[in-house]
């Protein structure tokens, strides 16, 4: 973590440990032998050597098209991931809430329960869950809406398999860093002014007790904390938190700031006219 002008202080404690994850019968669908060895995740020796490593990443694919599920599942299995499957929105929501998945790949257009509804219910129950939307709906308004709801990424169909795998690696790498699972280890506590951010728990405290945040809210607040005393432009926040360059008219950053103000108080984040946002001094 890089500090700026010594204003944002970062302290590190011991690394977090992760326990074994539960198995589920759905993990066997169309993903080859590597995924079917989920019951031996901590001892199995997969074809690529990744399946037997504690902490192997688990990905849930929620899509009503069997061919899409199978295609993505085989590719993820070959890349060393453990995959789960759901053919409907309600089934996907049930699996995502009953088990641990590092990433959920979610279709939007499904017959029983649309993906936006799944996204809302899932993130309401698990604010820290990483979700990537994979949909044939390509308009910018839908993309922005899903990101405002809390999705971490949005990829349209038809898609490049290489791009999908690359985006998955980026999102999982970001999550590992955020949760203190990188090689540097150790959970982080970030302090800037009256604000304290607990990286491992995804909570913020301004002196009135811990407040849980969604992943996007946390990332935006962390970016402001790391530039404490400075204004941060919307463009920089959009690129660093969402990883996208949207139309300048997009209000995805403003929506996230409004949610943070509602949770932590309006005075925490100042609007700097013509420049962006700045964390208040106290």
Secondary structure, DSSP 8 states (H G I E B T S, - for coil): ---STTTSEEEE------------GGGGTTSHHHHHTGGGTTT---TTS-TTSTT--EEEEE-S-HHHHHHHHHHHHHTT-EEEEESSHHHHHHHHHHS--SEEEE-S--SSS-HHHHHHHHHHH-TT--EEEEES---HHHHHHHHHHT-SEEEESS--HHHHHHHHHHHHHHHHHHTT-STT---EEEEETTEEEETTTTEEESSS--EE--HHHHHHHHHHHHTTTS-B-HHHHIIIII-----TT--HHHHHHHHHHHHH-GGGEEEETTTEEEE---
